[in-house]
Structure formats: structure tokens, C-alpha cells
């Protein structure tokens, strides 16, 4: 086995060569957004803990939440929440055996991507109006 010439065999396609289907990308993003939601949750919990800890602790936490970094984290968390929720709804349909065809899966993947962006924009508009 040690003298077998392995240099002439074709290599398996790697991610640099093989383009993942959009359904696979959305499945991976569902897991990533689930974990990414922790950043927003930690920021909100810190802000709430600051509120009950005293004026100085709250002022510090509130300053971070209202900063551009806090806004960016909360906006990304809002998108992650919408994305994860829409992907969860799609998964309920998958569990019922609906939408498992390749074309339907591709359409629902794009619906999740576009829908999460639209819902995040609506959330931001409602935040700034209210």
C-alpha cells in the first residue's frame, strides 16, 4: 500500500471549486445566526443588569448600547433574529414534508434571505419613527 501512486488521482471538489446550493448556505446561516444571537442577548442583559445595579453602571452600559458599535450589534442581532425565525418556520414546513423539492427549497431559501432583510428594515424604520 505504501508504494501506490496517489499523485494521478483526481482530487475531491473543495469549497473553492464547488459552489454550495443556496439551500445549503441558508442551512449553515441558520446555525450561525442562532449562535450570533448571543451577542445581542449579552448586550441587552448587560444593559438590564446595569439598570438594576445603579446609575453609574447603567450609564456605562447605556453608553455602549447607544454607541455605533451597540447599534451595529443590535441591528445585526435583529437581522439574525428575523432570519432564524423565518428559517425555523421553513423547517416546520420541511417537517411536514412540504417544500422539500429542489426548486421549492431554492425559492424558500431566497424568501428567507430577502424576507429577513425586509423585516430588519421595517424594524429599523419602526424604531426610528417610534
N, CA, C and O of each residue as an XYZ file, in Angstrom:
520
protein
N       0.812     -1.189      0.000
C       0.000      0.000      0.000
C       0.858      1.257      0.000
O       0.432      2.301     -0.493
N       2.051      1.164      0.544
C       2.913      2.338      0.648
C       3.439      2.789     -0.701
O       3.774      3.963     -0.854
N       3.524      1.903     -1.686
C       4.094      2.282     -2.972
C       3.026      2.626     -4.020
O       3.336      2.669     -5.210
N       1.802      2.866     -3.610
C       0.723      3.223     -4.525
C       0.916      4.678     -4.957
O       1.144      5.556     -4.125
N       0.822      4.921     -6.260
C       0.974      6.288     -6.783
C      -0.346      7.036     -6.613
O      -1.320      6.755     -7.312
N      -0.372      7.967     -5.703
C      -1.599      8.720     -5.429
C      -1.618     10.056     -6.141
O      -2.615     10.774     -6.054
N      -0.570     10.413     -6.832
C      -0.491     11.710     -7.495
C      -1.352     11.842     -8.732
O      -1.640     12.963     -9.152
N      -1.773     10.751     -9.327
C      -2.543     10.820    -10.567
C      -4.050     10.775    -10.357
O      -4.813     10.897    -11.316
N      -4.482     10.602     -9.124
C      -5.924     10.518     -8.870
C      -6.523     11.917     -8.782
O      -5.876     12.843     -8.293
N      -7.755     12.071     -9.253
C      -8.386     13.399     -9.134
C      -8.716     13.723     -7.674
O      -9.011     12.834     -6.874
N      -8.661     14.997     -7.355
C      -8.992     15.450     -6.003
C     -10.491     15.672     -5.883
O     -11.166     15.983     -6.864
N     -10.994     15.511     -4.684
C     -12.399     15.825     -4.438
C     -12.599     17.325     -4.543
O     -11.690     18.092     -4.225
N     -13.783     17.760     -4.988
C     -14.000     19.215     -5.091
C     -14.006     19.872     -3.708
O     -14.627     19.369     -2.772
N     -13.328     20.963     -3.601
C     -13.283     21.719     -2.359
C     -14.245     22.886     -2.450
O     -14.845     23.123     -3.498
N     -14.392     23.617     -1.354
C     -15.309     24.757     -1.348
C     -14.854     25.849     -2.309
O     -15.667     26.666     -2.742
N     -13.560     25.875     -2.650
C     -13.090     26.869     -3.607
C     -13.561     26.529     -5.027
O     -13.687     27.412     -5.875
N     -13.818     25.246     -5.272
C     -14.225     24.802     -6.601
C     -15.729     24.588     -6.667
O     -16.373     24.980     -7.641
N     -16.286     23.972     -5.643
C     -17.694     23.591     -5.627
C     -18.526     24.715     -5.046
O     -18.229     25.206     -3.957
N     -19.550     25.123     -5.747
C     -20.444     26.169     -5.257
C     -21.600     25.510     -4.512
O     -22.343     24.707     -5.076
N     -21.738     25.865     -3.231
C     -22.816     25.301     -2.428
C     -24.169     25.786     -2.933
O     -24.295     26.945     -3.328
N     -25.180     24.927     -2.929
C     -26.533     25.378     -3.268
C     -27.031     26.377     -2.228
O     -26.607     26.348     -1.072
N     -27.920     27.247     -2.644
C     -28.418     28.286     -1.738
C     -29.115     27.675     -0.526
O     -29.095     28.264      0.554
N     -29.722     26.520     -0.686
C     -30.363     25.856      0.459
C     -29.321     25.437      1.495
O     -29.580     25.503      2.697
N     -28.162     25.012      1.041
C     -27.089     24.649      1.977
C     -26.550     25.884      2.695
O     -26.268     25.840      3.893
N     -26.412     26.973      1.963
C     -25.928     28.214      2.569
C     -26.915     28.710      3.623
O     -26.512     29.141      4.703
N     -28.203     28.649      3.309
C     -29.187     29.106      4.291
C     -29.237     28.182      5.503
O     -29.497     28.637      6.616
N     -28.994     26.908      5.301
C     -28.945     25.984      6.428
C     -27.765     26.308      7.340
O     -27.903     26.304      8.563
N     -26.619     26.586      6.750
C     -25.443     26.966      7.534
C     -25.691     28.288      8.243
O     -25.357     28.438      9.419
N     -26.279     29.254      7.529
C     -26.565     30.556      8.138
C     -27.568     30.453      9.285
O     -27.514     31.248     10.224
N     -28.469     29.495      9.223
C     -29.414     29.300     10.318
C     -28.666     28.950     11.598
O     -28.969     29.474     12.669
N     -27.704     28.075     11.478
C     -26.904     27.714     12.656
C     -26.042     28.874     13.128
O     -25.909     29.103     14.330
N     -25.452     29.611     12.183
C     -24.601     30.758     12.531
C     -25.425     31.844     13.213
O     -24.982     32.415     14.210
N     -26.609     32.136     12.696
C     -27.430     33.181     13.307
C     -27.912     32.772     14.686
O     -28.068     33.618     15.567
N     -28.147     31.493     14.879
C     -28.533     31.022     16.212
C     -27.457     31.315     17.238
O     -27.752     31.725     18.361
N     -26.204     31.101     16.849
C     -25.100     31.400     17.760
C     -24.832     32.893     17.850
O     -24.461     33.388     18.914
N     -25.013     33.619     16.754
C     -24.738     35.053     16.746
C     -25.737     35.840     17.593
O     -25.428     36.938     18.057
N     -26.911     35.292     17.791
C     -27.903     35.973     18.624
C     -27.401     36.173     20.053
O     -27.898     37.039     20.773
N     -26.436     35.388     20.454
C     -25.891     35.502     21.807
C     -25.278     36.881     22.032
O     -25.385     37.421     23.133
N     -24.638     37.467     21.017
C     -24.008     38.791     21.170
C     -25.049     39.841     21.538
O     -24.829     40.637     22.451
N     -26.163     39.851     20.846
C     -27.221     40.809     21.156
C     -27.845     40.548     22.507
O     -28.160     41.484     23.242
N     -28.027     39.280     22.842
C     -28.606     38.931     24.135
C     -27.686     39.383     25.271
O     -28.151     39.932     26.271
N     -26.381     39.152     25.115
C     -25.429     39.581     26.145
C     -25.437     41.089     26.320
O     -25.356     41.588     27.443
N     -25.534     41.824     25.207
C     -25.578     43.280     25.292
C     -26.839     43.751     26.017
O     -26.769     44.655     26.850
N     -27.969     43.159     25.716
C     -29.219     43.542     26.372
C     -29.210     43.149     27.844
O     -29.686     43.908     28.688
N     -28.674     41.970     28.161
C     -28.595     41.541     29.565
C     -27.669     42.464     30.347
O     -27.966     42.815     31.489
N     -26.547     42.863     29.742
C     -25.638     43.791     30.414
C     -26.341     45.121     30.682
O     -26.187     45.712     31.751
N     -27.112     45.581     29.701
C     -27.841     46.838     29.854
C     -28.874     46.729     30.977
O     -29.016     47.647     31.785
N     -29.594     45.607     31.024
C     -30.583     45.402     32.087
C     -29.928     45.260     33.458
O     -30.435     45.790     34.446
N     -28.816     44.554     33.522
C     -28.087     44.444     34.792
C     -27.570     45.802     35.247
O     -27.567     46.110     36.439
N     -27.135     46.605     34.292
C     -26.711     47.962     34.629
C     -27.861     48.791     35.174
O     -27.672     49.628     36.057
N     -29.050     48.555     34.646
C     -30.221     49.314     35.105
C     -30.559     49.010     36.556
O     -31.014     49.898     37.276
N     -30.349     47.780     37.000
C     -30.677     47.435     38.379
C     -29.480     47.586     39.323
O     -29.630     47.516     40.543
N     -28.283     47.795     38.741
C     -27.084     47.902     39.576
C     -26.821     49.309     40.084
O     -26.149     49.483     41.101
N     -27.329     50.293     39.406
C     -27.112     51.661     39.849
C     -26.894     52.606     38.681
O     -26.711     52.172     37.544
N     -26.916     53.916     38.973
C     -26.816     54.915     37.903
C     -25.492     54.863     37.137
O     -25.475     55.046     35.920
N     -24.396     54.618     37.833
C     -23.096     54.620     37.160
C     -22.964     53.418     36.225
O     -22.514     53.564     35.088
N     -23.355     52.233     36.697
C     -23.293     51.032     35.863
C     -24.236     51.153     34.671
O     -23.904     50.738     33.561
N     -25.424     51.728     34.915
C     -26.372     51.900     33.819
C     -25.862     52.900     32.794
O     -26.044     52.701     31.593
N     -25.225     53.976     33.253
C     -24.701     54.985     32.332
C     -23.645     54.377     31.409
O     -23.601     54.691     30.220
N     -22.803     53.513     31.955
C     -21.777     52.859     31.141
C     -22.407     51.921     30.119
O     -22.078     51.975     28.934
N     -23.312     51.063     30.580
C     -23.957     50.111     29.674
C     -24.796     50.841     28.634
O     -24.812     50.454     27.466
N     -25.488     51.887     29.047
C     -26.333     52.641     28.127
C     -25.492     53.347     27.065
O     -25.898     53.451     25.907
N     -24.316     53.829     27.471
C     -23.435     54.485     26.511
C     -22.993     53.501     25.433
O     -22.940     53.848     24.253
N     -22.675     52.266     25.843
C     -22.252     51.258     24.865
C     -23.415     50.862     23.960
O     -23.242     50.731     22.748
N     -24.589     50.671     24.539
C     -25.749     50.279     23.733
C     -26.102     51.369     22.729
O     -26.503     51.063     21.606
N     -25.961     52.622     23.112
C     -26.318     53.739     22.219
C     -25.187     54.141     21.278
O     -25.381     55.008     20.427
N     -24.018     53.535     21.411
C     -22.898     53.859     20.536
C     -23.106     53.214     19.163
O     -24.035     52.428     18.974
N     -22.247     53.548     18.222
C     -22.362     52.963     16.880
C     -22.118     51.455     16.928
O     -22.713     50.702     16.158
N     -21.240     51.016     17.835
C     -20.988     49.587     17.959
C     -22.218     48.855     18.516
O     -22.586     47.785     18.030
N     -22.837     49.437     19.524
C     -24.058     48.848     20.072
C     -25.172     48.805     19.041
O     -25.899     47.818     18.936
N     -25.299     49.902     18.271
C     -26.315     49.941     17.216
C     -26.041     48.862     16.174
O     -26.964     48.193     15.709
N     -24.777     48.694     15.812
C     -24.413     47.679     14.834
C     -24.710     46.277     15.359
O     -25.244     45.440     14.631
N     -24.365     46.019     16.624
C     -24.621     44.696     17.212
C     -26.123     44.423     17.303
O     -26.580     43.327     16.980
N     -26.879     45.416     17.740
C     -28.330     45.209     17.869
C     -29.015     45.087     16.515
O     -29.974     44.328     16.377
N     -28.535     45.828     15.510
C     -29.108     45.702     14.168
C     -28.797     44.329     13.586
O     -29.666     43.687     12.994
N     -27.551     43.880     13.757
C     -27.190     42.543     13.275
C     -27.972     41.472     14.028
O     -28.352     40.455     13.447
N     -28.212     41.694     15.306
C     -28.998     40.734     16.083
C     -30.453     40.718     15.632
O     -31.087     39.663     15.614
N     -30.982     41.881     15.270
C     -32.358     41.927     14.756
C     -32.453     41.144     13.447
O     -33.406     40.393     13.237
N     -31.454     41.322     12.559
C     -31.456     40.556     11.315
C     -31.336     39.065     11.615
O     -32.047     38.251     11.027
N     -30.438     38.712     12.529
C     -30.249     37.300     12.876
C     -31.528     36.707     13.458
O     -31.865     35.556     13.183
N     -32.232     37.490     14.257
C     -33.480     37.010     14.843
C     -34.536     36.766     13.767
O     -35.199     35.729     13.768
N     -34.691     37.722     12.852
C     -35.661     37.543     11.769
C     -35.269     36.368     10.882
O     -36.115     35.552     10.515
N     -33.990     36.283     10.541
C     -33.527     35.194      9.689
C     -33.776     33.846     10.357
O     -34.306     32.922      9.740
N     -33.388     33.749     11.619
C     -33.535     32.494     12.347
C     -35.010     32.115     12.508
O     -35.360     30.937     12.424
N     -35.870     33.105     12.737
C     -37.300     32.838     12.880
C     -37.903     32.351     11.561
O     -38.666     31.385     11.543
N     -37.558     33.022     10.455
C     -38.095     32.604      9.157
C     -37.575     31.227      8.756
O     -38.312     30.424      8.184
N     -36.310     30.956      9.054
C     -35.758     29.631      8.759
C     -36.428     28.562      9.620
O     -36.622     27.432      9.171
N     -36.777     28.912     10.838
C     -37.493     27.974     11.701
C     -38.877     27.655     11.176
O     -39.332     26.514     11.252
N     -39.547     28.671     10.642
C     -40.866     28.443     10.045
C     -40.736     27.523      8.837
O     -41.547     26.618      8.643
N     -39.698     27.765      8.019
C     -39.493     26.887      6.867
C     -39.228     25.450      7.325
O     -39.682     24.490      6.701
N     -38.498     25.327      8.404
C     -38.185     23.991      8.911
C     -39.443     23.265      9.381
O     -39.535     22.043      9.259
N     -40.409     24.006      9.916
C     -41.685     23.385     10.281
C     -42.385     22.813      9.050
O     -42.982     21.738      9.114
N     -42.310     23.540      7.924
C     -42.874     23.019      6.681
C     -42.101     21.791      6.208
O     -42.692     20.823      5.728
N     -40.775     21.839      6.347
C     -39.969     20.666      5.988
C     -40.383     19.452      6.815
O     -40.486     18.347      6.283
N     -40.620     19.648      8.102
C     -41.031     18.547      8.970
C     -42.361     17.942      8.533
O     -42.618     16.757      8.746
N     -43.202     18.770      7.918
C     -44.486     18.281      7.430
C     -44.370     17.702      6.020
O     -45.364     17.252      5.450
N     -43.155     17.713      5.457
C     -42.956     17.172      4.118
C     -43.280     18.141      3.008
O     -43.432     17.734      1.856
N     -43.389     19.416      3.329
C     -43.734     20.444      2.343
C     -42.473     21.224      1.981
O     -41.704     21.615      2.859
N     -42.265     21.447      0.680
C     -41.161     22.272      0.224
C     -39.826     21.572      0.137
O     -38.786     22.229      0.169
N     -39.826     20.258      0.028
C     -38.573     19.518      0.005
C     -37.982     19.363     -1.398
O     -36.839     18.930     -1.542
N     -38.739     19.707     -2.413
C     -38.211     19.639     -3.782
C     -37.120     20.693     -3.956
O     -37.121     21.717     -3.273
N     -36.196     20.436     -4.869
C     -35.041     21.317     -5.042
C     -35.469     22.735     -5.412
O     -34.966     23.704     -4.843
N     -36.392     22.859     -6.356
C     -36.835     24.185     -6.787
C     -37.566     24.925     -5.662
O     -37.352     26.120     -5.457
N     -38.425     24.212     -4.942
C     -39.142     24.830     -3.819
C     -38.176     25.237     -2.711
O     -38.337     26.291     -2.095
N     -37.185     24.409     -2.463
C     -36.183     24.710     -1.437
C     -35.382     25.947     -1.814
O     -35.081     26.778     -0.956
N     -35.035     26.074     -3.087
C     -34.303     27.248     -3.559
C     -35.150     28.512     -3.391
O     -34.651     29.545     -2.945
N     -36.417     28.424     -3.748
C     -37.302     29.593     -3.613
C     -37.492     29.991     -2.153
O     -37.472     31.176     -1.821
N     -37.676     29.009     -1.288
C     -37.860     29.340      0.127
C     -36.569     29.879      0.740
O     -36.615     30.694      1.662
N     -35.428     29.436      0.239
C     -34.153     29.974      0.731
C     -34.034     31.449      0.390
O     -33.663     32.262      1.237
N     -34.347     31.787     -0.841
C     -34.304     33.203     -1.225
C     -35.366     34.015     -0.488
O     -35.145     35.184     -0.171
N     -36.510     33.406     -0.217
C     -37.549     34.103      0.551
C     -37.051     34.420      1.958
O     -37.346     35.489      2.492
N     -36.305     33.511      2.555
C     -35.755     33.745      3.890
C     -34.724     34.869      3.846
O     -34.730     35.752      4.704
N     -33.844     34.838      2.858
C     -32.801     35.860      2.751
C     -33.411     37.235      2.536
O     -33.072     38.187      3.239
N     -34.303     37.336      1.573
C     -34.923     38.628      1.266
C     -35.868     39.049      2.388
O     -35.886     40.214      2.783
N     -36.648     38.105      2.896
C     -37.600     38.423      3.961
C     -36.924     38.915      5.226
O     -37.421     39.836      5.874
N     -35.797     38.317      5.587
C     -35.104     38.771      6.799
C     -34.553     40.173      6.617
O     -34.558     40.966      7.558
N     -34.078     40.491      5.419
C     -33.609     41.853      5.155
C     -34.737     42.867      5.210
O     -34.593     43.940      5.795
N     -35.857     42.521      4.599
C     -37.014     43.424      4.596
C     -37.554     43.621      6.011
O     -37.859     44.746      6.406
N     -37.672     42.546      6.769
C     -38.193     42.657      8.135
C     -37.241     43.455      9.034
O     -37.688     44.175      9.926
N     -35.945     43.329      8.801
C     -34.985     44.123      9.569
C     -35.132     45.600      9.227
O     -35.101     46.447     10.120
N     -35.293     45.920      7.944
C     -35.502     47.317      7.555
C     -36.789     47.868      8.151
O     -36.816     49.003      8.628
N     -37.843     47.083      8.128
C     -39.107     47.530      8.745
C     -38.919     47.756     10.238
O     -39.439     48.726     10.789
N     -38.183     46.871     10.894
C     -37.918     47.039     12.331
C     -37.141     48.308     12.605
O     -37.434     49.022     13.564
N     -36.143     48.600     11.764
C     -35.362     49.831     11.950
C     -36.212     51.081     11.705
O     -36.100     52.070     12.429
N     -37.052     51.024     10.689
C     -37.936     52.165     10.419
C     -38.880     52.394     11.586
O     -39.069     53.533     12.013
N     -39.475     51.330     12.108
C     -40.361     51.470     13.254
C     -39.605     51.965     14.492
O     -40.159     52.712     15.297
N     -38.358     51.556     14.645
C     -37.544     52.013     15.773
C     -37.293     53.519     15.677
O     -37.419     54.237     16.668
N     -36.942     53.988     14.494
C     -36.636     55.408     14.357
C     -37.875     56.288     14.346
O     -37.809     57.453     14.739
N     -39.012     55.743     13.897
C     -40.258     56.524     13.913
C     -40.776     56.636     15.339
O     -41.193     57.707     15.779
N     -40.744     55.516     16.055
C     -41.321     55.483     17.386
C     -40.332     55.945     18.386
O     -40.634     55.990     19.578
